[in-house]
Amino acid sequence: MDALIPCLGVVAILSIIFGFLAFLRYMNYKETLALAEKGLSRPEKTPGKGLLRWGIAVTAIGFALSIGLYPLGFDSGENYPLHLGPWMLGGFVPLFLGIGLVLIHYLTEKE
């Protein structure tokens, strides 16, 4: 019974988030219909710097987390090589994900 309140809180927060995303999608749909009724079409999105921007942002967050989590290795009683333990995954995963996004941007870039 003690876990009922946190569970309901998580469900409520997720419902609000997904409800808002569904509302945004519905508004996008209505906008597309309104444009179609007037004989207009939605302007095409030009593939540009989206991957690069997200890649740089995620890489920066991962790098900051890696720097922030590194001192935890000195406090642990176990000996990890270079003081890199499993807690470093919290920084390395976004770091390498961001590096991957930057690489995708440059490897798929059209001249």
C-alpha positions as CSV (number, residue, x, y, z in Angstrom):
1,M,0.0,0.0,0.0
2,D,3.0,2.3,0.6
3,A,4.0,2.0,-3.0
4,L,0.6,3.0,-4.4
5,I,1.2,6.8,-4.2
6,P,4.6,6.8,-6.0
7,C,3.2,4.4,-8.7
8,L,0.2,6.7,-9.3
9,G,2.5,9.7,-9.4
10,V,4.7,8.0,-12.1
11,V,1.6,7.0,-14.1
12,A,0.2,10.6,-13.8
13,I,3.5,12.2,-15.0
14,L,3.7,9.8,-17.9
15,S,0.1,10.4,-18.8
16,I,0.7,14.1,-18.8
17,I,3.8,13.8,-21.0
18,F,2.2,11.4,-23.5
19,G,-1.0,13.4,-23.5
20,F,0.9,16.5,-24.4
21,L,2.8,14.7,-27.2
22,A,-0.5,13.4,-28.6
23,F,-2.0,16.9,-28.4
24,L,1.0,18.3,-30.4
25,R,0.6,15.6,-33.0
26,Y,-3.1,16.3,-33.3
27,M,-2.4,20.0,-33.8
28,N,0.1,19.2,-36.5
29,Y,-2.5,17.1,-38.2
30,K,-5.1,19.9,-38.0
31,E,-2.6,22.4,-39.4
32,T,-1.8,20.1,-42.3
33,L,-5.6,19.7,-43.1
34,A,-6.0,23.5,-42.9
35,L,-3.2,24.0,-45.4
36,A,-4.6,21.3,-47.7
37,E,-8.0,23.0,-47.7
38,K,-6.4,26.2,-49.0
39,G,-4.4,24.3,-51.6
40,L,-1.1,24.8,-49.9
41,S,1.4,22.3,-48.9
42,R,3.7,22.1,-45.9
43,P,7.2,23.4,-46.8
44,E,9.7,20.6,-47.0
45,K,12.2,20.3,-44.2
46,T,15.8,20.6,-45.5
47,P,18.1,18.1,-43.9
48,G,20.7,20.2,-42.4
49,K,22.5,20.7,-39.1
50,G,20.0,18.8,-36.9
51,L,22.2,15.7,-36.4
52,L,25.2,17.9,-35.8
53,R,23.5,20.1,-33.2
54,W,22.1,17.1,-31.3
55,G,25.4,15.3,-31.6
56,I,27.3,18.2,-30.1
57,A,24.8,18.7,-27.3
58,V,24.6,15.0,-26.4
59,T,28.4,14.7,-26.5
60,A,28.8,17.7,-24.3
61,I,26.4,16.3,-21.7
62,G,28.1,12.9,-21.8
63,F,31.5,14.5,-21.4
64,A,30.3,16.6,-18.4
65,L,28.8,13.5,-16.8
66,S,32.0,11.5,-17.4
67,I,34.1,14.2,-15.7
68,G,31.6,14.5,-12.9
69,L,31.4,10.7,-12.3
70,Y,35.1,10.0,-12.6
71,P,35.9,11.0,-8.9
72,L,33.6,8.2,-7.7
73,G,36.4,5.7,-8.7
74,F,38.7,7.1,-6.1
75,D,36.1,6.5,-3.3
76,S,35.4,2.9,-4.2
77,G,37.1,0.3,-2.2
78,E,37.7,-2.0,-5.2
79,N,40.5,-1.5,-7.7
80,Y,39.2,-0.7,-11.1
81,P,41.6,0.0,-14.0
82,L,42.1,3.8,-14.3
83,H,39.4,4.1,-11.6
84,L,36.7,3.5,-14.3
85,G,33.9,1.5,-12.9
86,P,30.4,0.7,-14.0
87,W,29.1,4.1,-12.8
88,M,31.0,5.6,-15.7
89,L,28.4,4.2,-18.1
90,G,26.1,7.1,-17.1
91,G,28.6,9.4,-18.9
92,F,30.1,7.2,-21.6
93,V,26.8,6.1,-23.1
94,P,25.6,9.7,-24.0
95,L,29.2,10.6,-24.9
96,F,29.6,7.9,-27.5
97,L,26.0,8.4,-28.7
98,G,26.8,12.0,-29.4
99,I,30.0,11.1,-31.1
100,G,28.0,8.7,-33.3
101,L,25.5,11.4,-34.2
102,V,28.3,13.8,-35.2
103,L,29.9,11.0,-37.3
104,I,26.6,10.2,-39.0
105,H,26.3,13.9,-39.9
106,Y,29.7,14.1,-41.5
107,L,29.7,10.6,-43.2
108,T,26.3,11.2,-44.8
109,E,26.8,14.8,-45.7
110,K,26.1,15.6,-49.3
111,E,28.5,17.9,-51.1
